[in-house]
Amino acid sequence: MAPPRRPPPSRPANHAVFLLLAAATLVGPAVGVEILSKSRLERCALDSGAGSALACDRKLVLNLAVPSGSSGGESSLVAQVVEVEENDAQAMQTVRDPPVITINKSAVYALYPINYMRDVAYKPEEMFTRTHKCESDAGADVVGVCERLWDQNGHVIEHTEPVCCPCGPHRRVGSSCGSIFDKMIKGKANTAHCVRFPGDWYHVFGIKKSFTGYSIRVQVKKGSSVTEVIVSPENKTVVSKDNFLRVNLIGDFAGYNSMPTFEDFYLVIPRKGGGDGHPQVLGDEFSRWMLLERVRFTLDGLECNKIGVGYEAYRNQPNLCGSPFGSCLYNQLWNFKESDDNRINRNQEPQYIVQGRFDRINQHPNAGAHSFSIGITEPLNTNLLIELSADDINYVYQRSPGKIIDINVPTFEALSQVGTAKVTIKNIGKLEASYSLTFDCLSGISYVEEQFFIIKPGQVVIRSFYLRSSSDQASKYRCSAILKASDFSELDRAECQFSTTATVLDNGTQIGPPKQHKKGGIRGFIEAIETLWRNTWDSVIDFFTGRSCSTKCSSFLDLSCHIQYICIGWLVMFGLLLTTLPAVAVLLWLLHQKGMFDPLYDCWDDVFGLPEAAHQKRRGGRGHHEHAHTHHRHHHSKHPHAHKKHRSGAPSQHHHHVLHRHAAADGGERHRHAGALGVQHRDAGHKHHRHGKAPQRERDDGRGTEYKEQRGHHERHGGGEGRHHSRAA
C-alpha cells in the first residue's frame, strides 16, 4: 500500500507572472531563447523524518536552447502559478510582486592551453666579410662581424666561428682574387661567413586540446530581492536559495562547423623587451601572432631551412661555399609574416597571422600571459533544463520594424580574393528585437549563411558577408539582401550590383613560355619584325659590352661558348694571343742565333751528356769544330812524330792542314770555315793540352801564323780541292 500523500501546505492562491528575458549582445550571431519542450511535473520526496509521507510539489519543466550572447531584451517567458488553499479552487489571490527571471549567456570562446617551448629569432641573417688570411679563430680585425662568440662565462660558443670560403666568381659570394702582387703582400683573398640573430625574437608555444568556455547567469527578482545562479561547463547544476528555481546545464548542440584544432601547430608570439629567454608579457599585438605547423620548426636547431635553425646546422650544411648566399636560412618567421602582409594588402585572408582569421582573440575571463583563446562566431546553442514552481508558461517575443540602409560590395579579383558585402541595418521601431539577414545572389557566388542578431531601438549595425566567386572570368553580379523580423516575416529587401575582375594567373618562379598568338596575318608579320629587330639590337649590345661572354662562358678557354657568343672583347684577346705567339717564337730564334742560350746548352750537356750527333745538330758551327778536333786527335795517333815536325818547320803544318781540309770536305758548305777551325785545333793539338785548353798568348800567335799559311796554301794550290782529297786518302 502506498504511503499516504501529505497535502501541500496551505498558502494563499496566487497568479504570478515570470518574465524570462533572453537576448543577445552584438558581438556574435544570436537569436532568442527557444523552448524545446514543456511539461508539468509533480515532484515528490519521501522523507523519513516526516512519518514516511510524500512531500510533493508541482513543477514546470522547460527544456530550452539558449544561444550565444543572450542578454535578455528580445524575448521573454511568462509563467502562470496557481496554488489552491485546502483544495478550494474558489479562494484565489494575485501576488502583487511577481518574480522575474532573466537569462544571460556570455559569448562562447574556445580556450587552448599552451606550454612554452623555446624562443626563436624572427630573421636569422648571414653575415660575410671580404678579407685575407681567414681563420676560424681569427679576430674581428680579420673576419669582422664573424668573429666567434663567447658566453657570459667567457667560454667560446660552439659552432660560432666563421666559415672561410675561397675567392672566385662562382662562390657563395662572388669576389675577386686580386692580382699576384695582392697575394704576395696581403695574402690569398677569401670570405668569412657566419650566421647571426639580430632583431626581434619570438616565443614558441605548444597548443593542447581546446575546451569550450562560456557562462549562463539566471537571475530571479522578487520585489527588491535579487537572487542569481550561474551555470557553466565547470558548474553545471545550481539551485536558488529559495528553492524556487533549479537550473541544470545538459550540454551543447553541435554547430555546423567543427571547433578549430591546433594540436599540430605552434603559436609564436613576439617577445617583449630584451628578455633572457623566458616568456614575457605577451601583449595584444595580435597582428604579429602567428600559427604555424610544427613541421616548420626545428627545436634542436639542427635542421636547415626551418624556424629555429642554429649555428651547427648552418656550418654543417653540404657544400656551403658553393651554395647560394643565404642557404639554410629559408622559411623563417619573417617570410611567413611578409607573405601574409601581401595577402592582406590584396584583400585576401591571412594564412598564418591570427588577426583576420579569428575574432575576439584572448577576450575570455581572466586572460593572462599564458593563455590563448578565440571567439566562436557560429551560434552555439546550450541545452538548459529549468524547473520552476509554476503551472504553465507563455512565450512572448518582441517585434520591431527594421530597414536596410546601404549595401556596399567593392570590386575584387575572382577566385584569388574574397569579396566583402557590408549591409547596414537600422531598428526603426521602439522595442529591442531580434532580426535575421540573408544575402542571396542569383548565380556565380557561393551561398552564404544566414545571420541572426539583436538591435536596440534606433541602433544602426553593419553585418558583413564574405563572397567567393565560382568563375575565373570578370563578371557582374546581382544580389539581394533580405531583412526578417523575429517572427521570420520579411521586413525589407534591397538589391545591389558589383563586379569581379578576371583571375590573374601567377606561375611564381616556374616561368612558362609566353602565350603564342596565331601565326599569320598582319599581327604575326609585325611581331616577326619586332622580334628580328630586338634580337639584332641585343646581339650588337652583347658584341660591344661582352655581356654574354662574361655571363655565359665559364672561362677564357671555353672555345665552343666563345664561338656561339662572339663579342669584341674576346676577339681582341684572341687577336693579341695569335700575334704574340709568332713574335715570341721569332725573338727566341734570334736569341738562339746570337748565342744567348749557349750557357744553357753547356749546362745541359754537362748534366745529361748528350751524344756527339745531338751536339752537331743543335749547336751548328760548334758541332763542326768538335768533329774537326776529333779527327785531329786521330791523325796524331797515326803519326807519333807529328809533334816534332810541327816544331821544326812548315811541312808538319802543311801536312796537318791537308788533313783538316779532308775533314771539312765531308761537311759540304762548312768547308769554308774548316781552315780557321783546323788551324785553331792544330795549334792546340801540337801543344798537347789534353783538355782542349791553352794559354791565350799561344793561341793568338798560332791563329795568326796558321791564317798566313792557309792563305799562302790557297794561293799556291788554287782550287785544288781534289788534290787535297787524294793526298788525304
C-alpha positions in Angstrom: 0.0 0.0 0.0 1.4 3.4 -1.0 2.1 5.7 1.9 -0.4 8.5 2.4 0.2 11.6 0.5 0.6 14.8 2.5 -1.3 17.7 1.1 0.7 20.8 0.1 0.9 23.4 2.8 -1.9 26.0 2.9 -0.9 29.1 1.1 -2.9 31.9 -0.5 -3.8 31.2 -4.1 -1.8 33.5 -6.4 -1.3 34.2 -10.0 2.3 35.2 -10.7 3.9 36.3 -13.9 7.5 35.4 -14.5 9.4 37.1 -17.2 12.3 35.1 -18.6 14.3 37.6 -20.6 16.9 36.3 -23.1 18.7 38.5 -25.6 22.0 38.5 -27.4 24.8 41.0 -27.4 26.1 42.4 -30.7 29.4 40.6 -30.6 28.2 37.5 -32.3 25.3 36.0 -34.1 22.4 35.3 -31.8 18.7 34.5 -31.7 16.2 34.4 -28.9 15.8 31.6 -26.4 13.9 28.7 -27.9 11.6 26.4 -25.9 12.3 22.8 -26.9 9.8 21.2 -24.7 7.4 21.9 -21.7 5.9 19.6 -19.2 4.2 19.6 -15.9 5.8 17.5 -13.2 4.7 16.7 -9.7 7.9 16.2 -7.8 7.5 14.2 -4.6 10.0 13.5 -1.9 9.8 10.6 0.6 11.2 12.0 3.9 11.9 9.5 6.6 11.6 12.2 9.3 8.1 13.1 8.2 6.5 9.8 9.0 7.1 8.3 5.6 4.8 10.8 4.0 5.4 12.2 0.5 6.1 15.8 0.1 5.1 16.8 -3.4 5.5 20.0 -5.4 4.2 20.9 -8.8 6.9 21.9 -11.2 7.0 23.2 -14.7 9.9 21.7 -16.5 11.3 23.7 -19.5 13.9 22.4 -22.0 15.5 25.5 -23.6 18.0 26.2 -26.2 20.0 29.2 -25.1 22.1 30.7 -27.9 25.4 32.5 -27.6 25.3 36.1 -26.4 21.8 36.2 -24.9 21.3 39.4 -22.9 17.5 39.4 -22.3 15.9 42.0 -24.4 14.4 40.3 -27.4 12.1 37.7 -25.9 10.5 36.7 -22.5 8.8 33.9 -20.8 5.6 34.5 -18.9 4.9 31.9 -16.2 1.5 31.3 -14.5 1.4 29.9 -11.0 -1.9 28.7 -9.4 -2.0 27.4 -5.9 -5.1 26.2 -4.2 -5.6 26.5 -0.4 -7.3 23.5 1.2 -8.4 22.2 -2.3 -10.8 25.2 -2.6 -10.5 26.5 -6.1 -12.7 29.5 -5.3 -10.2 31.1 -2.9 -7.6 32.7 -5.2 -5.5 35.8 -5.0 -3.0 37.5 -7.3 0.5 38.2 -6.0 1.4 41.8 -6.1 5.1 41.4 -6.8 5.5 38.5 -9.3 9.1 37.1 -9.6 11.0 37.9 -12.8 13.6 35.5 -14.2 16.3 36.7 -16.6 18.8 34.5 -18.5 22.1 35.9 -19.8 24.6 33.8 -21.8 28.1 35.2 -22.5 29.9 34.9 -25.8 31.3 31.5 -26.4 35.1 31.0 -26.8 37.5 28.2 -27.4 40.3 28.1 -24.9 43.5 26.4 -25.8 46.0 25.7 -23.0 49.6 26.4 -24.2 53.0 25.5 -22.9 56.3 27.3 -23.5 58.8 25.5 -25.8 61.7 27.9 -26.6 62.5 31.3 -28.3 63.4 31.7 -31.9 64.8 34.5 -33.9 62.5 36.4 -36.2 65.0 36.9 -39.0 68.3 35.0 -38.9 70.8 36.7 -41.2 74.0 35.5 -42.9 77.0 37.9 -42.4 80.1 37.8 -44.5 83.4 39.8 -44.7 85.8 40.0 -47.6 89.2 39.5 -46.1 92.6 37.8 -46.4 94.1 35.0 -44.2 90.7 33.9 -42.9 90.9 31.5 -40.0 88.3 30.1 -37.6 89.9 31.6 -34.6 90.7 35.0 -36.2 89.8 38.2 -34.5 87.4 40.9 -35.6 90.3 42.8 -37.4 90.4 39.9 -39.9 86.9 38.4 -40.0 84.8 41.4 -38.8 81.3 40.5 -37.5 82.0 36.8 -38.0 84.3 36.7 -35.0 83.4 33.8 -32.8 81.2 34.4 -29.8 81.6 34.0 -26.1 79.1 33.3 -23.4 78.8 35.2 -20.1 81.3 32.8 -18.5 84.0 33.6 -21.1 83.7 30.3 -23.0 83.6 30.1 -26.8 80.1 29.2 -28.0 80.3 26.2 -30.2 79.9 26.5 -34.0 80.0 30.3 -33.9 83.4 30.5 -35.6 83.4 31.7 -39.2 83.4 29.5 -42.3 86.2 30.5 -44.7 85.4 30.3 -48.4 87.9 30.9 -51.3 87.6 33.7 -53.7 86.1 33.4 -57.1 83.1 34.5 -59.2 81.2 31.2 -58.7 81.5 31.0 -54.9 78.9 31.8 -52.2 79.7 35.5 -52.6 81.4 36.4 -55.8 84.7 38.1 -55.1 87.9 39.0 -57.0 91.0 37.1 -56.1 93.2 40.2 -56.9 96.5 40.3 -58.6 99.6 38.4 -57.9 101.0 41.4 -56.0 98.0 41.4 -53.7 98.5 37.7 -52.9 102.2 38.4 -52.2 101.5 41.4 -50.0 98.2 40.7 -48.3 97.8 37.0 -48.7 95.2 35.0 -50.6 91.8 36.7 -50.8 88.8 34.8 -49.2 85.5 35.5 -47.5 84.4 34.7 -43.9 80.7 33.6 -43.5 78.6 33.2 -40.4 75.0 33.3 -39.2 73.9 35.8 -36.6 70.5 36.5 -35.0 69.8 40.3 -34.7 66.5 41.9 -34.3 63.3 40.5 -32.8 62.7 37.2 -31.0 59.5 35.2 -30.7 58.2 32.8 -28.0 57.1 29.4 -29.3 54.2 27.7 -27.5 52.8 24.2 -27.9 49.0 24.1 -28.1 46.9 21.5 -26.4 43.3 20.3 -26.9 40.7 23.0 -26.6 37.6 23.2 -24.5 34.5 25.4 -24.8 34.0 28.2 -22.4 31.0 30.4 -21.5 28.7 31.2 -18.6 24.9 31.4 -18.2 23.5 33.6 -15.5 20.0 33.0 -14.3 18.6 35.9 -12.1 15.5 35.7 -10.0 14.0 39.0 -8.9 11.2 39.2 -6.3 10.3 42.8 -5.4 13.5 44.3 -4.1 15.4 41.0 -3.5 17.5 39.5 -6.3 18.9 36.0 -6.4 21.4 34.8 -9.0 22.7 31.5 -10.1 25.4 30.9 -12.6 26.0 27.7 -14.5 28.9 26.9 -16.8 30.7 23.8 -18.1 32.6 23.8 -14.8 29.5 24.1 -12.7 26.5 22.6 -14.4 23.8 22.3 -11.7 22.7 25.1 -9.4 19.6 25.6 -7.2 18.4 29.1 -6.0 18.4 29.8 -2.3 14.6 29.9 -2.0 14.3 26.6 -4.0 12.1 28.3 -6.5 14.5 27.7 -9.4 16.6 24.8 -10.3 19.0 25.1 -13.3 20.8 22.2 -15.0 23.2 22.6 -17.9 22.7 19.5 -20.1 25.3 20.2 -22.8 25.8 22.0 -26.1 24.3 21.3 -29.5 26.8 20.7 -32.2 27.2 23.5 -34.8 27.6 23.3 -38.5 31.3 23.9 -38.2 33.7 21.9 -36.0 35.8 23.5 -33.4 39.3 24.5 -34.7 42.1 22.3 -33.5 45.7 23.4 -33.3 47.4 20.4 -31.8 49.7 20.1 -34.8 50.6 23.8 -34.7 52.9 26.1 -32.7 51.8 29.6 -31.6 54.5 32.2 -32.0 54.3 35.5 -30.1 56.7 38.5 -30.1 59.0 38.7 -27.1 58.7 41.9 -25.1 61.8 43.7 -24.1 65.3 42.4 -24.1 64.4 39.3 -22.2 66.5 36.5 -21.0 64.8 33.8 -23.0 61.8 33.4 -20.6 58.3 34.3 -21.6 57.4 37.9 -21.1 54.0 39.7 -21.1 52.5 38.6 -24.4 50.6 41.9 -25.1 47.9 42.4 -27.6 49.9 42.7 -30.8 47.7 40.1 -32.5 48.7 41.3 -35.9 52.1 39.6 -35.1 50.8 36.5 -33.6 51.1 33.5 -35.9 50.0 29.9 -36.0 52.5 27.7 -37.9 52.7 23.9 -38.5 55.1 22.0 -36.2 56.9 20.5 -39.2 58.2 24.0 -40.0 60.2 24.2 -36.7 63.5 22.6 -35.6 63.5 22.9 -31.8 67.1 21.5 -31.5 68.4 23.8 -34.3 70.0 21.0 -36.3 67.9 21.3 -39.5 68.4 23.8 -42.2 65.6 25.9 -43.7 63.4 25.6 -40.6 62.4 28.0 -37.9 64.9 27.8 -35.1 67.9 26.9 -37.2 71.2 27.1 -35.2 74.9 27.7 -35.7 75.7 24.0 -36.1 73.1 23.4 -38.9 74.5 26.4 -40.8 78.1 25.3 -40.5 77.5 21.7 -41.4 75.3 22.3 -44.5 76.8 20.4 -47.5 78.8 22.5 -50.0 78.4 25.7 -48.1 80.9 27.7 -50.1 79.3 26.6 -53.4 75.7 27.2 -52.3 73.8 30.4 -52.9 74.2 33.1 -50.3 71.6 32.7 -47.5 71.1 29.0 -48.0 70.0 27.1 -44.9 68.1 30.2 -43.7 64.9 29.9 -45.8 61.4 29.6 -44.5 61.8 31.7 -41.4 59.2 33.7 -39.5 59.7 36.9 -41.4 59.0 35.0 -44.7 55.6 33.9 -43.4 54.8 37.3 -41.9 55.6 39.1 -45.2 53.6 36.6 -47.2 50.5 37.2 -45.1 51.1 41.0 -45.2 51.0 40.7 -49.0 47.8 38.7 -48.9 46.2 41.3 -46.6 47.2 44.1 -49.0 45.4 42.1 -51.8 42.2 41.8 -49.6 42.9 38.1 -49.0 42.5 36.3 -45.7 45.9 35.7 -44.0 47.1 32.1 -43.7 49.3 32.4 -40.5 48.5 35.6 -38.7 45.7 35.1 -36.1 44.3 38.6 -36.6 41.9 38.5 -39.5 41.4 34.7 -39.2 39.7 34.7 -35.8 37.5 37.0 -33.7 37.7 38.0 -30.0 41.3 36.8 -29.5 42.1 36.4 -25.8 38.9 38.1 -24.6 37.9 35.3 -22.3 37.7 35.9 -18.5 41.0 36.0 -16.6 43.0 36.1 -19.8 46.7 36.0 -18.9 50.1 35.8 -20.4 50.0 32.1 -20.8 46.6 31.7 -22.5 45.2 31.7 -25.9 41.5 31.7 -26.9 39.4 32.6 -29.9 35.8 33.6 -30.2 33.3 31.2 -31.7 31.2 33.2 -34.2 28.8 30.4 -35.0 25.6 30.4 -32.8 26.3 27.7 -30.2 23.1 26.6 -28.5 23.2 25.3 -25.0 20.6 22.8 -23.8 19.4 24.2 -20.4 16.9 22.5 -18.2 14.9 24.8 -15.8 12.5 23.7 -13.2 10.0 26.4 -12.0 7.4 26.3 -9.2 4.7 27.2 -11.8 1.8 25.7 -13.5 2.1 27.0 -17.0 4.2 29.3 -19.1 3.6 31.5 -22.1 6.2 32.6 -24.6 6.2 36.3 -25.6 8.5 37.8 -28.1 9.0 41.4 -29.2 8.8 42.5 -32.8 10.1 45.8 -34.1 10.4 47.1 -37.7 13.8 47.5 -39.4 15.2 48.9 -42.6 18.2 48.2 -44.8 20.1 51.5 -45.3 23.0 50.6 -47.5 24.8 47.7 -49.2 28.5 48.1 -50.2 30.4 45.5 -52.2 33.9 46.6 -53.5 35.3 45.0 -56.7 37.5 42.0 -56.1 39.5 39.6 -58.1 37.8 36.3 -58.9 38.9 33.1 -57.2 42.1 34.6 -55.6 40.4 37.2 -53.5 37.4 37.2 -51.1 34.8 39.9 -51.5 33.1 41.5 -48.6 29.5 42.7 -48.7 28.7 45.1 -45.9 24.9 45.6 -45.2 23.8 48.5 -42.9 20.6 47.9 -41.0 18.7 50.1 -38.6 16.0 49.3 -36.0 13.4 52.0 -36.7 11.0 50.8 -34.0 10.8 51.4 -30.3 11.5 47.9 -29.0 14.6 45.8 -28.8 14.1 42.9 -31.1 15.9 40.1 -32.9 16.4 40.0 -36.7 17.8 37.8 -39.3 19.5 38.8 -42.6 20.1 36.8 -45.7 22.3 37.7 -48.7 21.2 35.8 -51.9 22.9 36.0 -55.3 21.4 34.6 -58.5 24.4 32.7 -59.7 28.2 32.7 -59.7 28.6 33.4 -55.9 28.8 30.7 -53.3 26.0 30.5 -50.8 26.5 32.4 -47.5 24.9 31.5 -44.2 22.0 33.5 -42.7 22.9 35.7 -39.8 20.9 36.3 -36.6 21.4 39.4 -34.4 19.7 41.7 -32.0 19.3 45.5 -32.4 18.2 48.0 -29.8 15.8 50.8 -30.7 17.3 53.3 -33.1 20.6 51.5 -33.3 22.5 51.0 -36.6 24.6 47.9 -37.2 26.7 46.7 -40.1 26.8 43.0 -40.9 29.4 41.5 -43.2 29.1 38.6 -45.7 32.2 37.0 -47.3 31.6 36.4 -51.0 33.5 33.8 -53.1 33.1 33.6 -56.9 32.9 30.3 -58.7 34.3 31.6 -62.0 37.7 33.0 -63.0 36.3 35.5 -65.5 35.4 39.1 -65.0 31.7 39.3 -64.3 28.9 41.4 -62.9 26.6 40.0 -60.2 23.2 41.0 -58.8 22.4 40.1 -55.2 19.6 40.7 -52.7 19.7 41.4 -49.0 16.6 40.4 -47.1 15.9 41.5 -43.6 13.5 39.4 -41.5 11.7 40.1 -38.2 11.7 38.0 -35.0 8.7 36.0 -36.4 10.7 35.5 -39.7 8.4 37.7 -41.7 10.1 39.9 -44.3 10.7 43.5 -43.2 12.8 44.9 -46.0 14.6 43.9 -49.2 17.4 45.7 -51.2 19.3 44.8 -54.3 22.9 45.5 -55.3 25.3 45.0 -58.2 29.0 44.5 -58.1 31.8 43.3 -60.4 34.8 41.0 -60.2 38.0 41.2 -62.2 39.5 38.2 -64.0 41.8 36.0 -62.1 45.5 36.9 -62.7 47.4 33.7 -63.2 50.7 33.5 -61.4 53.3 30.8 -62.1 55.6 32.0 -59.4 59.2 31.0 -60.1 58.1 28.4 -62.6 58.0 30.7 -65.6 56.4 29.2 -68.6 56.6 30.2 -72.3 54.6 33.3 -73.2 51.2 33.0 -74.8 51.7 32.4 -78.5 49.4 34.2 -80.9 48.2 32.5 -84.0 50.7 32.7 -86.8 50.0 34.6 -90.0 48.2 37.8 -90.7 49.4 41.4 -90.2 49.8 40.8 -86.4 52.2 37.9 -87.0 54.2 39.9 -89.6 54.6 42.8 -87.2 55.6 40.5 -84.3 58.2 38.9 -86.6 59.7 42.3 -87.5 59.8 43.3 -83.8 61.5 40.1 -82.8 64.1 40.3 -85.5 64.9 43.9 -84.6 65.1 43.1 -80.9 67.4 40.2 -81.4 69.7 42.2 -83.7 69.9 45.0 -81.3 70.6 42.7 -78.4 73.3 41.0 -80.4 75.0 44.3 -81.1 74.9 45.3 -77.5 76.3 42.0 -76.4 79.1 42.2 -79.0 80.4 45.5 -77.7 79.7 45.0 -74.0 80.7 41.4 -73.7 77.7 40.7 -71.5 77.0 37.2 -73.0 80.7 36.2 -72.9 81.2 37.2 -69.3 77.9 35.7 -68.0 77.6 32.5 -70.1 81.2 31.5 -70.8 82.8 29.9 -67.8 86.4 30.6 -68.8 88.7 32.0 -71.5 89.4 28.5 -72.9 85.7 27.6 -73.4 86.1 27.9 -77.2 82.7 26.5 -78.1 81.0 29.0 -75.9 83.0 31.9 -77.4 82.1 30.7 -80.9 78.5 30.8 -80.0 78.6 34.1 -78.2 81.0 36.3 -80.1 82.0 39.7 -78.6 84.6 42.2 -79.3 86.5 41.8 -76.1 87.2 38.1 -76.7 88.1 38.8 -80.4 90.7 41.4 -79.3 92.2 39.0 -76.8 92.3 36.2 -79.3 94.0 38.5 -81.8 96.6 39.6 -79.3 97.3 36.0 -78.5 97.7 35.0 -82.1 100.1 37.9 -82.9 102.1 37.4 -79.7 102.9 33.8 -80.2 104.8 34.2 -83.5 106.6 37.3 -82.2 107.8 35.4 -79.2 108.9 32.5 -81.4 111.0 34.8 -83.7 112.5 36.5 -80.7 113.6 33.2 -79.2 115.1 32.1 -82.6 117.1 35.3 -82.9 118.5 35.0 -79.4 119.4 31.4 -80.2 121.3 32.6 -83.3 123.2 35.2 -81.3 124.3 32.5 -78.9 122.4 33.9 -75.9 121.4 30.3 -74.9 124.9 28.8 -75.2 125.5 28.7 -71.5 122.2 26.9 -71.1 123.3 24.3 -73.7 126.6 23.8 -72.0 124.9 23.3 -68.7 122.5 20.8 -70.3 125.4 18.9 -71.9 127.3 18.7 -68.6 124.3 17.4 -66.8 122.8 15.0 -69.3 125.8 14.3 -71.6 124.1 14.1 -74.9 125.9 12.2 -77.8 128.0 14.0 -80.5 125.3 13.8 -83.1 123.0 15.8 -80.9 125.7 18.4 -80.3 126.2 18.8 -84.1 122.5 19.0 -84.7 121.8 21.7 -82.1 124.9 23.8 -82.0 125.8 24.2 -85.7 129.3 25.6 -86.1 130.4 24.3 -82.7 129.5 20.8 -83.7 131.7 21.0 -86.8 134.5 22.4 -84.7 134.4 19.4 -82.3 134.3 17.0 -85.2 137.5 18.5 -86.7 139.1 18.3 -83.3 138.3 14.6 -83.1 139.8 14.0 -86.5 142.9 15.9 -85.5 143.5 13.6 -82.5 143.1 10.6 -84.7 145.7 11.9 -87.1 148.2 12.3 -84.3 147.7 8.8 -83.2 148.8 7.6 -86.6 151.8 9.9 -86.8 153.6 9.9 -83.5 156.3 12.2 -84.8 154.0 14.9 -85.8 154.7 16.9 -82.8 158.4 17.1 -83.5 157.8 18.1 -87.1 155.5 20.8 -86.1 158.1 22.4 -84.0 160.9 22.0 -86.6 159.1 23.6 -89.6 156.3 24.1 -92.2 156.0 20.6 -93.6 154.3 19.4 -90.5 151.9 22.3 -90.6 151.1 21.7 -94.2 150.5 18.0 -93.6 148.1 18.8 -90.8 146.3 21.4 -92.9 145.7 18.9 -95.6 144.1 16.5 -93.1 141.9 19.3 -91.9 140.8 20.1 -95.4 139.9 16.4 -95.9 137.7 16.5 -92.7 136.0 19.7 -93.8 135.1 18.3 -97.3 132.7 15.9 -95.7 130.8 18.8 -94.2 129.8 20.4 -97.6 129.1 24.1 -97.0 131.1 24.1 -93.7 134.3 23.7 -95.8 134.7 27.5 -95.8 135.2 27.6 -92.1 137.2 24.5 -91.8 140.6 26.2 -92.3 140.3 28.5 -89.5 138.8 25.9 -87.2 141.5 23.4 -88.2 144.3 25.9 -87.5 143.0 26.5 -84.1 142.8 22.8 -83.2 146.2 22.1 -84.7 147.8 24.7 -82.6 146.1 23.4 -79.6 146.9 19.8 -80.5 150.7 20.5 -81.0 150.8 21.9 -77.6 149.4 18.6 -76.3 146.9 20.1 -73.9 144.5 17.2 -73.4 141.6 19.1 -72.1 141.5 21.5 -75.0 142.8 24.5 -73.1 145.9 26.5 -74.0 147.4 29.8 -72.9 145.8 32.8 -74.6 149.0 34.1 -76.0 149.9 30.8 -77.7 146.5 30.5 -79.3 146.7 34.1 -80.6 150.1 33.5 -82.2 149.1 30.2 -83.6 146.0 31.7 -85.1 147.9 34.4 -86.9 150.6 32.0 -88.3 148.1 29.5 -89.4 146.0 32.1 -91.1 149.0 33.2 -93.2 149.9 29.6 -94.1 146.3 28.9 -95.0 146.3 31.9 -97.3 149.6 31.0 -99.0 148.4 27.5 -99.4 145.3 28.6 -101.2 147.3 30.9 -103.5 149.7 28.1 -104.4 147.1 25.4 -104.9 144.3 27.4 -106.3 141.1 25.3 -106.5 142.9 22.0 -105.9 140.5 20.5 -103.6 140.8 17.2 -105.5 144.5 17.1 -104.7 143.8 17.7 -101.1 141.3 14.9 -101.1 143.7 12.5 -102.9 146.5 13.4 -100.5 144.3 12.8 -97.5 143.3 9.4 -98.9 
